[in-house]
């Protein structure tokens, strides 16, 4: 059932979108047991990634998306599991680690929310905690949605599990690992925009500061 729905989504996304893959040599041969950490632009991000990478996926989705019975049934079949924001529950961490141990590909959006202006937000420590507990490598990815249904997806080099291994009580090592991942995703975004001949997106605050310095 999972592969049936995934195949349908893959066909649909390849028909609807013109997908441009950047650094295809970085797409791993392994079918699972690792994390994809990607910037978050749209609800379409998880199926977009599953349309270009082989494997069985799992991903977190906010619990509000499971209130519609049909939609909940559909996204569960595609590998989603619910997360309650601010609940302080360790269930999402546990379920994520279990998914990786079952040789699934866990999709994480480490900013924690979608970006409305394309700017990549601060990388939260959850992805580091999951990678560390699961002993899993992390594949940095960046997505950009362009005009006329064009989509750029850039793949970075896999970050080895050893570089994501941290002590949960050592905040410095957690921040270092999170920054390493954030820098990798940011570098991919720059590559995408450079190849498209476009300026990187900036926050309204940064834009105002820049204009004030002119």
SETORFI-723197 format. One record per atom (N, C-alpha, C): atom name; x, y, z. Coordinates in steps of 0.1 Angstrom, whole numbers, plus 2048, in hexadecimal, padded with zeros to 3 digits. Example, Ala and Ser with C-alpha at 12.3 -4.5 7.8 and 13.67 -1.06 7.14 Angstrom:
SETORFI-723197
atome:N; px:884; py:7C7; pz:84E
atome:CA; px:87B; py:7D3; pz:84E
atome:C; px:884; py:7DF; pz:84E
atome:N; px:880; py:7EA; pz:847
atome:CA; px:889; py:7F5; pz:847
atome:C; px:881; py:800; pz:84F
END
This chain:
SETORFI-723197
atome:N; px:808; py:7F4; pz:800
atome:CA; px:800; py:800; pz:800
atome:C; px:809; py:80D; pz:800
atome:N; px:813; py:80C; pz:808
atome:CA; px:81C; py:818; pz:809
atome:C; px:822; py:81B; pz:7FB
atome:N; px:828; py:811; pz:7F5
atome:CA; px:82F; py:813; pz:7E8
atome:C; px:825; py:817; pz:7DD
atome:N; px:818; py:812; pz:7DE
atome:CA; px:80E; py:816; pz:7D5
atome:C; px:80C; py:825; pz:7D5
atome:N; px:809; py:82A; pz:7E1
atome:CA; px:807; py:838; pz:7E3
atome:C; px:813; py:841; pz:7DF
atome:N; px:81E; py:83C; pz:7E3
atome:CA; px:82B; py:843; pz:7E0
atome:C; px:82D; py:844; pz:7D1
atome:N; px:82A; py:839; pz:7CA
atome:CA; px:82B; py:839; pz:7BB
atome:C; px:822; py:843; pz:7B5
atome:N; px:815; py:843; pz:7BA
atome:CA; px:80C; py:84D; pz:7B5
atome:C; px:810; py:85B; pz:7B7
atome:N; px:815; py:85E; pz:7C3
atome:CA; px:81A; py:86C; pz:7C6
atome:C; px:826; py:86F; pz:7BD
atome:N; px:82F; py:866; pz:7BB
atome:CA; px:83B; py:869; pz:7B3
atome:C; px:837; py:86C; pz:7A5
atome:N; px:82D; py:864; pz:79F
atome:CA; px:829; py:867; pz:791
atome:C; px:822; py:875; pz:791
atome:N; px:81A; py:878; pz:79B
atome:CA; px:813; py:885; pz:79B
atome:C; px:81C; py:890; pz:79C
atome:N; px:826; py:88F; pz:7A4
atome:CA; px:830; py:89A; pz:7A6
atome:C; px:839; py:89C; pz:79A
atome:N; px:83C; py:891; pz:793
atome:CA; px:844; py:893; pz:787
atome:C; px:83C; py:898; pz:77B
atome:N; px:82F; py:897; pz:77C
atome:CA; px:827; py:89D; pz:772
atome:C; px:824; py:8AB; pz:774
atome:N; px:822; py:8AE; pz:781
atome:CA; px:81E; py:8BC; pz:785
atome:C; px:82A; py:8C5; pz:785
atome:N; px:836; py:8C0; pz:789
atome:CA; px:841; py:8C9; pz:78B
atome:C; px:84D; py:8C5; pz:782
atome:N; px:854; py:8CF; pz:77E
atome:CA; px:861; py:8CD; pz:777
atome:C; px:86C; py:8CD; pz:782
atome:N; px:871; py:8C2; pz:785
atome:CA; px:87A; py:8C0; pz:791
atome:C; px:888; py:8C0; pz:78C
atome:N; px:890; py:8C9; pz:791
atome:CA; px:89F; py:8CA; pz:78E
atome:C; px:8A7; py:8C5; pz:79A
atome:N; px:8AE; py:8BA; pz:798
atome:CA; px:8B7; py:8B4; pz:7A2
atome:C; px:8C5; py:8BA; pz:7A1
atome:N; px:8CA; py:8C0; pz:7AC
atome:CA; px:8D7; py:8C5; pz:7AD
atome:C; px:8E0; py:8BC; pz:7B6
atome:N; px:8EB; py:8B8; pz:7B1
atome:CA; px:8F4; py:8AF; pz:7B8
atome:C; px:8EE; py:8A1; pz:7BA
atome:N; px:8E9; py:89B; pz:7AF
atome:CA; px:8E3; py:88E; pz:7B0
atome:C; px:8ED; py:883; pz:7B5
atome:N; px:8FA; py:886; pz:7B3
atome:CA; px:904; py:87C; pz:7B8
atome:C; px:903; py:87A; pz:7C7
atome:N; px:8FD; py:884; pz:7CE
atome:CA; px:8FC; py:883; pz:7DD
atome:C; px:8F0; py:87B; pz:7E2
atome:N; px:8E8; py:877; pz:7D9
atome:CA; px:8DC; py:86F; pz:7DD
atome:C; px:8E1; py:861; pz:7E0
atome:N; px:8DF; py:85D; pz:7ED
atome:CA; px:8E6; py:850; pz:7F1
atome:C; px:8DF; py:844; pz:7EB
atome:N; px:8E7; py:839; pz:7EA
atome:CA; px:8E2; py:82C; pz:7E4
atome:C; px:8DA; py:825; pz:7EF
atome:N; px:8DD; py:828; pz:7FC
atome:CA; px:8D7; py:820; pz:807
atome:C; px:8C8; py:824; pz:807
atome:N; px:8C0; py:819; pz:809
atome:CA; px:8B1; py:81B; pz:808
atome:C; px:8AB; py:820; pz:815
atome:N; px:8B2; py:821; pz:820
atome:CA; px:8AD; py:826; pz:82C
atome:C; px:8B7; py:826; pz:837
atome:N; px:8B2; py:829; pz:844
atome:CA; px:8BB; py:82A; pz:84F
atome:C; px:8C3; py:837; pz:850
atome:N; px:8BD; py:841; pz:84A
atome:CA; px:8C4; py:84F; pz:84B
atome:C; px:8B9; py:85A; pz:84C
atome:N; px:8BE; py:866; pz:84E
atome:CA; px:8B5; py:871; pz:84F
atome:C; px:8B7; py:87B; pz:844
atome:N; px:8AC; py:880; pz:83E
atome:CA; px:8AC; py:88B; pz:835
atome:C; px:8A8; py:897; pz:83D
atome:N; px:8B1; py:8A1; pz:83D
atome:CA; px:8AE; py:8AE; pz:844
atome:C; px:8AD; py:8B9; pz:839
atome:N; px:8A1; py:8BE; pz:838
atome:CA; px:89E; py:8C8; pz:82D
atome:C; px:897; py:8D4; pz:832
atome:N; px:89A; py:8DF; pz:82B
atome:CA; px:892; py:8EB; pz:82E
atome:C; px:884; py:8E9; pz:82B
atome:N; px:87B; py:8F1; pz:831
atome:CA; px:86C; py:8EE; pz:830
atome:C; px:865; py:8FA; pz:829
atome:N; px:860; py:8F7; pz:81D
atome:CA; px:859; py:901; pz:815
atome:C; px:84A; py:8FF; pz:814
atome:N; px:846; py:8F2; pz:811
atome:CA; px:838; py:8EF; pz:80F
atome:C; px:834; py:8E2; pz:815
atome:N; px:827; py:8DF; pz:816
atome:CA; px:822; py:8D2; pz:81B
atome:C; px:826; py:8C8; pz:811
atome:N; px:829; py:8CC; pz:805
atome:CA; px:82D; py:8C2; pz:7FA
atome:C; px:83B; py:8BD; pz:7FB
atome:N; px:843; py:8C2; pz:805
atome:CA; px:851; py:8BF; pz:806
atome:C; px:853; py:8B0; pz:808
atome:N; px:84C; py:8A9; pz:811
atome:CA; px:84F; py:89A; pz:813
atome:C; px:84D; py:892; pz:806
atome:N; px:841; py:893; pz:800
atome:CA; px:83F; py:88C; pz:7F3
atome:C; px:848; py:890; pz:7E8
atome:N; px:84C; py:89D; pz:7E8
atome:CA; px:856; py:8A1; pz:7DE
atome:C; px:863; py:89A; pz:7DF
atome:N; px:868; py:898; pz:7EC
atome:CA; px:874; py:891; pz:7EE
atome:C; px:873; py:882; pz:7EB
atome:N; px:867; py:87C; pz:7EE
atome:CA; px:865; py:86E; pz:7EC
atome:C; px:864; py:86B; pz:7DD
atome:N; px:861; py:876; pz:7D5
atome:CA; px:85F; py:874; pz:7C6
atome:C; px:86D; py:873; pz:7C0
atome:N; px:878; py:877; pz:7C6
atome:CA; px:885; py:876; pz:7C0
atome:C; px:88F; py:86D; pz:7C7
atome:N; px:88B; py:868; pz:7D2
atome:CA; px:894; py:85F; pz:7DA
atome:C; px:88D; py:852; pz:7DC
atome:N; px:894; py:847; pz:7DA
atome:CA; px:88F; py:83A; pz:7DD
atome:C; px:890; py:836; pz:7EC
atome:N; px:886; py:82F; pz:7F1
atome:CA; px:886; py:82A; pz:7FE
atome:C; px:879; py:82C; pz:805
atome:N; px:878; py:827; pz:811
atome:CA; px:86B; py:828; pz:819
atome:C; px:86D; py:833; pz:823
atome:N; px:864; py:83D; pz:823
atome:CA; px:865; py:849; pz:82A
atome:C; px:85C; py:84A; pz:837
atome:N; px:861; py:852; pz:841
atome:CA; px:859; py:856; pz:84C
atome:C; px:85B; py:865; pz:84E
atome:N; px:851; py:86C; pz:853
atome:CA; px:853; py:87A; pz:856
atome:C; px:849; py:87E; pz:860
atome:N; px:84D; py:888; pz:868
atome:CA; px:844; py:88E; pz:872
atome:C; px:83A; py:898; pz:86B
atome:N; px:82E; py:898; pz:870
atome:CA; px:824; py:8A2; pz:86B
atome:C; px:81C; py:8A7; pz:877
atome:N; px:819; py:8B4; pz:877
atome:CA; px:812; py:8B9; pz:883
atome:C; px:804; py:8B3; pz:884
atome:N; px:800; py:8B1; pz:891
atome:CA; px:7F5; py:8A9; pz:894
atome:C; px:7E8; py:8AE; pz:88D
atome:N; px:7E7; py:8BB; pz:88B
atome:CA; px:7DB; py:8C1; pz:884
atome:C; px:7D8; py:8BB; pz:877
atome:N; px:7E2; py:8B6; pz:870
atome:CA; px:7E0; py:8B0; pz:863
atome:C; px:7D9; py:8A3; pz:864
atome:N; px:7D9; py:89D; pz:870
atome:CA; px:7D2; py:890; pz:871
atome:C; px:7C4; py:891; pz:876
atome:N; px:7BE; py:89D; pz:876
atome:CA; px:7B1; py:89E; pz:87B
atome:C; px:7A7; py:89A; pz:870
atome:N; px:7AB; py:89C; pz:864
atome:CA; px:7A2; py:897; pz:859
atome:C; px:7A5; py:888; pz:857
atome:N; px:79B; py:880; pz:859
atome:CA; px:79D; py:871; pz:858
atome:C; px:7A3; py:86C; pz:84B
atome:N; px:79E; py:871; pz:840
atome:CA; px:7A3; py:86D; pz:833
atome:C; px:7B1; py:871; pz:831
atome:N; px:7B4; py:87E; pz:834
atome:CA; px:7C2; py:883; pz:832
atome:C; px:7CB; py:87C; pz:83C
atome:N; px:7C7; py:879; pz:848
atome:CA; px:7CF; py:872; pz:852
atome:C; px:7D2; py:864; pz:84D
atome:N; px:7C8; py:85E; pz:847
atome:CA; px:7CB; py:850; pz:842
atome:C; px:7D5; py:851; pz:837
atome:N; px:7D4; py:85B; pz:82E
atome:CA; px:7DC; py:85C; pz:822
atome:C; px:7EB; py:85E; pz:826
atome:N; px:7ED; py:868; pz:82F
atome:CA; px:7FB; py:86C; pz:833
atome:C; px:801; py:861; pz:83B
atome:N; px:7F9; py:85A; pz:843
atome:CA; px:7FF; py:84F; pz:84B
atome:C; px:804; py:844; pz:841
atome:N; px:7FD; py:842; pz:836
atome:CA; px:801; py:838; pz:82C
atome:C; px:80E; py:83C; pz:826
atome:N; px:810; py:849; pz:826
atome:CA; px:81D; py:84F; pz:820
atome:C; px:828; py:850; pz:82A
atome:N; px:826; py:84C; pz:836
atome:CA; px:831; py:84B; pz:840
atome:C; px:830; py:856; pz:84B
atome:N; px:826; py:85E; pz:84B
atome:CA; px:825; py:869; pz:855
atome:C; px:821; py:864; pz:863
atome:N; px:826; py:86B; pz:86D
atome:CA; px:821; py:868; pz:87A
atome:C; px:820; py:876; pz:881
atome:N; px:816; py:877; pz:88A
atome:CA; px:812; py:884; pz:890
atome:C; px:81C; py:889; pz:89B
atome:N; px:81D; py:896; pz:89B
atome:CA; px:825; py:89D; pz:8A5
atome:C; px:81D; py:8A8; pz:8AB
atome:N; px:81C; py:8A8; pz:8B9
atome:CA; px:815; py:8B3; pz:8C0
atome:C; px:81F; py:8BE; pz:8C4
atome:N; px:81E; py:8CA; pz:8BE
atome:CA; px:827; py:8D4; pz:8C1
atome:C; px:826; py:8D9; pz:8CF
atome:N; px:832; py:8DA; pz:8D6
atome:CA; px:832; py:8E0; pz:8E3
atome:C; px:82D; py:8D6; pz:8EE
atome:N; px:82B; py:8C9; pz:8EA
atome:CA; px:826; py:8C0; pz:8F4
atome:C; px:830; py:8BB; pz:8FD
atome:N; px:83D; py:8BC; pz:8FA
atome:CA; px:848; py:8B7; pz:902
atome:C; px:848; py:8A8; pz:903
atome:N; px:843; py:8A2; pz:8F9
atome:CA; px:842; py:893; pz:8F9
atome:C; px:84E; py:88E; pz:8F1
atome:N; px:855; py:884; pz:8F6
atome:CA; px:860; py:87E; pz:8EE
atome:C; px:85C; py:874; pz:8E4
atome:N; px:84F; py:872; pz:8E2
atome:CA; px:84A; py:868; pz:8D9
atome:C; px:84F; py:86A; pz:8CA
atome:N; px:84F; py:877; pz:8C5
atome:CA; px:855; py:879; pz:8B8
atome:C; px:863; py:875; pz:8B6
atome:N; px:86B; py:877; pz:8C1
atome:CA; px:879; py:873; pz:8C0
atome:C; px:87A; py:864; pz:8BF
atome:N; px:872; py:85D; pz:8C8
atome:CA; px:873; py:84F; pz:8C9
atome:C; px:86E; py:849; pz:8BC
atome:N; px:863; py:84E; pz:8B6
atome:CA; px:85D; py:849; pz:8AA
atome:C; px:867; py:84B; pz:89E
atome:N; px:86E; py:857; pz:89E
atome:CA; px:878; py:85A; pz:894
atome:C; px:883; py:850; pz:894
atome:N; px:889; py:84D; pz:8A0
atome:CA; px:894; py:844; pz:8A1
atome:C; px:88F; py:836; pz:89D
atome:N; px:883; py:832; pz:8A1
atome:CA; px:87E; py:825; pz:89D
atome:C; px:87D; py:824; pz:88E
atome:N; px:878; py:82F; pz:887
atome:CA; px:877; py:82E; pz:879
atome:C; px:885; py:82C; pz:872
atome:N; px:88F; py:833; pz:877
atome:CA; px:89C; py:831; pz:872
atome:C; px:8A1; py:823; pz:874
atome:N; px:89F; py:81E; pz:880
atome:CA; px:8A3; py:810; pz:883
atome:C; px:89D; py:806; pz:87A
atome:N; px:891; py:809; pz:875
atome:CA; px:889; py:800; pz:86C
atome:C; px:88E; py:803; pz:85D
atome:N; px:899; py:80A; pz:85C
atome:CA; px:89F; py:80D; pz:84F
atome:C; px:896; py:816; pz:846
atome:N; px:88E; py:81E; pz:84C
atome:CA; px:887; py:828; pz:845
atome:C; px:890; py:835; pz:843
atome:N; px:88C; py:83D; pz:839
atome:CA; px:892; py:84A; pz:838
atome:C; px:889; py:854; pz:83F
atome:N; px:88F; py:85B; pz:849
atome:CA; px:887; py:864; pz:851
atome:C; px:889; py:872; pz:84C
atome:N; px:87E; py:878; pz:847
atome:CA; px:87F; py:886; pz:843
atome:C; px:87C; py:890; pz:84E
atome:N; px:885; py:899; pz:850
atome:CA; px:884; py:8A3; pz:85B
atome:C; px:885; py:8B1; pz:855
atome:N; px:87D; py:8BA; pz:85A
atome:CA; px:87E; py:8C8; pz:857
atome:C; px:883; py:8CF; pz:863
atome:N; px:890; py:8D0; pz:865
atome:CA; px:896; py:8D4; pz:872
atome:C; px:893; py:8E3; pz:876
atome:N; px:88D; py:8EB; pz:86D
atome:CA; px:889; py:8F8; pz:871
atome:C; px:87D; py:8F8; pz:87A
atome:N; px:875; py:8ED; pz:879
atome:CA; px:869; py:8EB; pz:881
atome:C; px:85D; py:8F1; pz:87B
atome:N; px:85E; py:8F9; pz:871
atome:CA; px:852; py:8FE; pz:86B
atome:C; px:855; py:903; pz:85C
atome:N; px:84B; py:905; pz:854
atome:CA; px:84D; py:90A; pz:847
atome:C; px:852; py:918; pz:846
atome:N; px:85B; py:91B; pz:83D
atome:CA; px:85F; py:929; pz:83B
atome:C; px:856; py:930; pz:830
atome:N; px:851; py:93B; pz:834
atome:CA; px:848; py:942; pz:82B
atome:C; px:850; py:94B; pz:821
atome:N; px:85C; py:94E; pz:824
atome:CA; px:864; py:957; pz:81B
atome:C; px:870; py:950; pz:815
atome:N; px:872; py:943; pz:817
atome:CA; px:87D; py:93C; pz:812
atome:C; px:88A; py:93C; pz:81A
atome:N; px:88A; py:945; pz:824
atome:CA; px:896; py:946; pz:82D
atome:C; px:896; py:939; pz:836
atome:N; px:8A2; py:933; pz:837
atome:CA; px:8A4; py:927; pz:83F
atome:C; px:8A5; py:92C; pz:84E
atome:N; px:89D; py:926; pz:856
atome:CA; px:89D; py:92A; pz:864
atome:C; px:8A7; py:922; pz:86C
atome:N; px:8A7; py:925; pz:879
atome:CA; px:8B1; py:91E; pz:882
atome:C; px:8AE; py:90F; pz:883
atome:N; px:8B9; py:907; pz:882
atome:CA; px:8B8; py:8F9; pz:883
atome:C; px:8B6; py:8F5; pz:891
atome:N; px:8AB; py:8EE; pz:894
atome:CA; px:8A8; py:8EA; pz:8A2
atome:C; px:8B0; py:8DD; pz:8A5
atome:N; px:8B1; py:8DA; pz:8B2
atome:CA; px:8BA; py:8CF; pz:8B6
atome:C; px:8B4; py:8C2; pz:8B5
atome:N; px:8A7; py:8C1; pz:8B2
atome:CA; px:8A0; py:8B4; pz:8B1
atome:C; px:8A6; py:8AA; pz:8A7
atome:N; px:8AA; py:8B0; pz:89C
atome:CA; px:8B0; py:8A7; pz:891
atome:C; px:8BE; py:8A2; pz:896
atome:N; px:8C5; py:8A9; pz:89E
atome:CA; px:8D2; py:8A5; pz:8A3
atome:C; px:8CF; py:89A; pz:8AD
atome:N; px:8C5; py:89C; pz:8B6
atome:CA; px:8C2; py:892; pz:8C0
atome:C; px:8BE; py:884; pz:8BA
atome:N; px:8B5; py:885; pz:8AF
atome:CA; px:8B1; py:879; pz:8A8
atome:C; px:8BD; py:872; pz:8A2
atome:N; px:8C5; py:87A; pz:89A
atome:CA; px:8D0; py:874; pz:893
atome:C; px:8DA; py:86D; pz:89D
atome:N; px:8DC; py:874; pz:8A8
atome:CA; px:8E5; py:86F; pz:8B2
atome:C; px:8E0; py:862; pz:8B9
atome:N; px:8D3; py:862; pz:8BC
atome:CA; px:8CE; py:856; pz:8C3
atome:C; px:8CD; py:84A; pz:8B9
atome:N; px:8CA; py:84D; pz:8AC
atome:CA; px:8C9; py:842; pz:8A3
atome:C; px:8D6; py:83E; pz:89C
atome:N; px:8E0; py:846; pz:89F
atome:CA; px:8ED; py:844; pz:898
atome:C; px:8EC; py:844; pz:889
atome:N; px:8E4; py:84F; pz:884
atome:CA; px:8E1; py:850; pz:876
atome:C; px:8E8; py:85B; pz:86F
atome:N; px:8EC; py:85A; pz:863
atome:CA; px:8F2; py:865; pz:85B
atome:C; px:8E7; py:86E; pz:857
atome:N; px:8EA; py:87A; pz:853
atome:CA; px:8E0; py:884; pz:84F
atome:C; px:8E3; py:889; pz:841
atome:N; px:8D9; py:889; pz:838
atome:CA; px:8DB; py:88E; pz:82B
atome:C; px:8D5; py:89C; pz:82A
atome:N; px:8DD; py:8A7; pz:829
atome:CA; px:8D7; py:8B4; pz:827
atome:C; px:8D1; py:8B7; pz:819
atome:N; px:8C5; py:8BD; pz:819
atome:CA; px:8BE; py:8BF; pz:80C
atome:C; px:8B8; py:8CD; pz:80D
atome:N; px:8B7; py:8D3; pz:801
atome:CA; px:8B0; py:8E0; pz:800
atome:C; px:8A7; py:8E0; pz:7F4
atome:N; px:89B; py:8E6; pz:7F6
atome:CA; px:891; py:8E7; pz:7EC
atome:C; px:88E; py:8F5; pz:7E9
atome:N; px:88C; py:8F8; pz:7DC
atome:CA; px:886; py:906; pz:7D8
atome:C; px:87C; py:904; pz:7CE
atome:N; px:870; py:90A; pz:7D0
atome:CA; px:865; py:90A; pz:7C7
atome:C; px:866; py:916; pz:7BF
atome:N; px:867; py:915; pz:7B1
atome:CA; px:868; py:920; pz:7A9
atome:C; px:85B; py:923; pz:7A1
atome:N; px:85C; py:92B; pz:797
atome:CA; px:850; py:92E; pz:78E
atome:C; px:84D; py:922; pz:785
atome:N; px:840; py:922; pz:781
atome:CA; px:83B; py:918; pz:777
atome:C; px:83E; py:90A; pz:77C
atome:N; px:83B; py:908; pz:789
atome:CA; px:83D; py:8FA; pz:78F
atome:C; px:84A; py:8F4; pz:78D
atome:N; px:855; py:8FD; pz:78D
atome:CA; px:862; py:8F7; pz:78D
atome:C; px:867; py:8F5; pz:79C
atome:N; px:86E; py:8EB; pz:79E
atome:CA; px:873; py:8E8; pz:7AB
atome:C; px:882; py:8E4; pz:7AB
atome:N; px:88A; py:8EA; pz:7B3
atome:CA; px:899; py:8E7; pz:7B4
atome:C; px:89B; py:8DF; pz:7C1
atome:N; px:8A1; py:8D4; pz:7C0
atome:CA; px:8A4; py:8CC; pz:7CC
atome:C; px:8B3; py:8C9; pz:7CC
atome:N; px:8BA; py:8CF; pz:7D6
atome:CA; px:8C9; py:8CD; pz:7D6
atome:C; px:8CC; py:8C3; pz:7E2
atome:N; px:8D5; py:8BA; pz:7DF
atome:CA; px:8D9; py:8B0; pz:7E9
atome:C; px:8E8; py:8B3; pz:7ED
atome:N; px:8EA; py:8B3; pz:7FA
atome:CA; px:8F8; py:8B5; pz:7FF
atome:C; px:8FE; py:8A7; pz:802
atome:N; px:90B; py:8A8; pz:807
atome:CA; px:912; py:89C; pz:80A
atome:C; px:90D; py:897; pz:818
atome:N; px:90B; py:88A; pz:819
atome:CA; px:906; py:884; pz:825
atome:C; px:910; py:887; pz:831
atome:N; px:90A; py:88C; pz:83C
atome:CA; px:911; py:88E; pz:848
atome:C; px:912; py:881; pz:850
atome:N; px:91E; py:87C; pz:852
atome:CA; px:91F; py:86F; pz:859
atome:C; px:919; py:86F; pz:867
atome:N; px:915; py:864; pz:86B
atome:CA; px:90E; py:862; pz:878
atome:C; px:918; py:867; pz:883
atome:N; px:925; py:865; pz:881
atome:CA; px:92F; py:868; pz:88C
atome:C; px:92F; py:878; pz:88E
atome:N; px:92C; py:87F; pz:884
atome:CA; px:92C; py:88E; pz:886
atome:C; px:91F; py:893; pz:88C
atome:N; px:915; py:88B; pz:88C
atome:CA; px:908; py:88E; pz:892
atome:C; px:906; py:889; pz:8A0
atome:N; px:910; py:881; pz:8A4
atome:CA; px:910; py:87A; pz:8B2
atome:C; px:913; py:885; pz:8BC
atome:N; px:90A; py:887; pz:8C6
atome:CA; px:90C; py:891; pz:8D0
atome:C; px:907; py:88C; pz:8DE
atome:N; px:90B; py:893; pz:8E8
atome:CA; px:907; py:891; pz:8F5
atome:C; px:8FB; py:89B; pz:8F8
atome:N; px:8EF; py:895; pz:8FB
atome:CA; px:8E3; py:89D; pz:8FD
atome:C; px:8E5; py:8A8; pz:907
atome:N; px:8EF; py:8A6; pz:910
atome:CA; px:8F1; py:8AF; pz:91B
atome:C; px:8FC; py:8BA; pz:917
atome:N; px:902; py:8B8; pz:90B
atome:CA; px:90C; py:8C1; pz:907
atome:C; px:906; py:8CA; pz:8FC
atome:N; px:901; py:8D6; pz:900
atome:CA; px:8FA; py:8DF; pz:8F7
atome:C; px:904; py:8E4; pz:8EC
atome:N; px:910; py:8E5; pz:8F0
atome:CA; px:919; py:8EA; pz:8E5
atome:C; px:91B; py:8E1; pz:8DA
atome:N; px:91C; py:8D4; pz:8DD
atome:CA; px:91D; py:8CA; pz:8D2
atome:C; px:910; py:8C9; pz:8CA
atome:N; px:905; py:8CB; pz:8D1
atome:CA; px:8F8; py:8CB; pz:8CA
atome:C; px:8F7; py:8D6; pz:8C0
atome:N; px:8FB; py:8E2; pz:8C5
atome:CA; px:8FB; py:8EE; pz:8BC
atome:C; px:905; py:8ED; pz:8B1
atome:N; px:910; py:8E7; pz:8B3
atome:CA; px:91A; py:8E5; pz:8A9
atome:C; px:915; py:8DC; pz:89E
atome:N; px:90E; py:8D1; pz:8A2
atome:CA; px:909; py:8C7; pz:898
atome:C; px:8FD; py:8CE; pz:890
atome:N; px:8F5; py:8D6; pz:897
atome:CA; px:8EA; py:8DC; pz:891
atome:C; px:8EF; py:8E7; pz:887
atome:N; px:8F9; py:8EE; pz:88B
atome:CA; px:8FF; py:8F8; pz:882
atome:C; px:905; py:8F2; pz:876
atome:N; px:90C; py:8E6; pz:877
atome:CA; px:912; py:8DF; pz:86C
atome:C; px:907; py:8DC; pz:862
atome:N; px:8FC; py:8D7; pz:867
atome:CA; px:8F1; py:8D4; pz:85E
atome:C; px:8EB; py:8E0; pz:857
atome:N; px:8E9; py:8EB; pz:860
atome:CA; px:8E3; py:8F7; pz:85A
atome:C; px:8EC; py:8FD; pz:850
atome:N; px:8F9; py:8FD; pz:852
atome:CA; px:902; py:902; pz:848
atome:C; px:902; py:8FA; pz:83B
atome:N; px:900; py:8ED; pz:83C
atome:CA; px:8FF; py:8E5; pz:830
atome:C; px:8F2; py:8E8; pz:828
atome:N; px:8E7; py:8E9; pz:82F
atome:CA; px:8DA; py:8EC; pz:828
atome:C; px:8DB; py:8FA; pz:822
atome:N; px:8E1; py:904; pz:829
atome:CA; px:8E3; py:911; pz:825
atome:C; px:8EC; py:912; pz:818
atome:N; px:8F6; py:90A; pz:818
atome:CA; px:8FF; py:909; pz:80C
atome:C; px:8F8; py:904; pz:800
atome:N; px:8EF; py:8FA; pz:802
atome:CA; px:8E7; py:8F5; pz:7F7
atome:C; px:8DD; py:8FF; pz:7F2
atome:N; px:8D7; py:907; pz:7FB
atome:CA; px:8CE; py:912; pz:7F6
atome:C; px:8D6; py:91C; pz:7EE
atome:N; px:8E2; py:920; pz:7F2
atome:CA; px:8EA; py:929; pz:7EB
atome:C; px:8ED; py:924; pz:7DD
atome:N; px:8F0; py:917; pz:7DC
atome:CA; px:8F3; py:911; pz:7CF
atome:C; px:8E7; py:911; pz:7C6
atome:N; px:8DB; py:90E; pz:7CB
atome:CA; px:8CF; py:90F; pz:7C3
atome:C; px:8CD; py:91D; pz:7BE
atome:N; px:8CE; py:927; pz:7C6
atome:CA; px:8CB; py:935; pz:7C2
atome:C; px:8D6; py:93A; pz:7B9
atome:N; px:8E2; py:936; pz:7BB
atome:CA; px:8ED; py:93A; pz:7B2
atome:C; px:8EB; py:934; pz:7A4
atome:N; px:8E7; py:928; pz:7A3
atome:CA; px:8E5; py:922; pz:796
atome:C; px:8D9; py:928; pz:78F
atome:N; px:8CF; py:92C; pz:797
atome:CA; px:8C3; py:933; pz:791
atome:C; px:8C6; py:942; pz:78E
atome:N; px:8D1; py:947; pz:793
atome:CA; px:8D4; py:955; pz:791
atome:C; px:8CB; py:95E; pz:799
atome:N; px:8C8; py:95A; pz:7A5
atome:CA; px:8BF; py:961; pz:7AE
atome:C; px:8C5; py:964; pz:7BB
atome:N; px:8C1; py:96F; pz:7C1
atome:CA; px:8C7; py:973; pz:7CF
atome:C; px:8C0; py:96A; pz:7D9
atome:N; px:8C8; py:967; pz:7E4
atome:CA; px:8C3; py:95F; pz:7EE
atome:C; px:8B7; py:966; pz:7F5
atome:N; px:8AD; py:95F; pz:7FA
atome:CA; px:8A2; py:966; pz:801
atome:C; px:8A8; py:96B; pz:80F
atome:N; px:8A2; py:976; pz:813
atome:CA; px:8A6; py:97C; pz:81F
atome:C; px:89A; py:980; pz:827
atome:N; px:89C; py:981; pz:834
atome:CA; px:891; py:985; pz:83D
atome:C; px:88E; py:994; pz:83B
atome:N; px:882; py:998; pz:83F
atome:CA; px:87E; py:9A6; pz:83D
atome:C; px:887; py:9AF; pz:846
atome:N; px:88B; py:9AA; pz:851
atome:CA; px:894; py:9B1; pz:85A
atome:C; px:8A2; py:9B3; pz:853
atome:N; px:8A7; py:9A8; pz:84E
atome:CA; px:8B4; py:9A9; pz:847
atome:C; px:8B4; py:9B3; pz:83B
atome:N; px:8A8; py:9B2; pz:834
atome:CA; px:8A7; py:9BB; pz:828
atome:C; px:8A6; py:9C9; pz:82C
atome:N; px:89F; py:9CC; pz:837
atome:CA; px:89E; py:9DA; pz:83C
atome:C; px:8AC; py:9DF; pz:841
atome:N; px:8B3; py:9D6; pz:848
atome:CA; px:8C1; py:9DA; pz:84D
atome:C; px:8CA; py:9DD; pz:841
atome:N; px:8C9; py:9D4; pz:836
atome:CA; px:8D1; py:9D6; pz:82B
atome:C; px:8CE; py:9E4; pz:824
atome:N; px:8C1; py:9E7; pz:822
atome:CA; px:8BD; py:9F3; pz:81C
atome:C; px:8C1; py:9FF; pz:824
atome:N; px:8C1; py:9FD; pz:831
atome:CA; px:8C5; py:A09; pz:83A
atome:C; px:8D4; py:A0C; pz:839
atome:N; px:8DC; py:A02; pz:835
atome:CA; px:8EA; py:A04; pz:834
atome:C; px:8EF; py:A09; pz:826
atome:N; px:8E5; py:A0A; pz:81D
atome:CA; px:8E9; py:A0F; pz:80F
atome:C; px:8EB; py:A1E; pz:80F
END
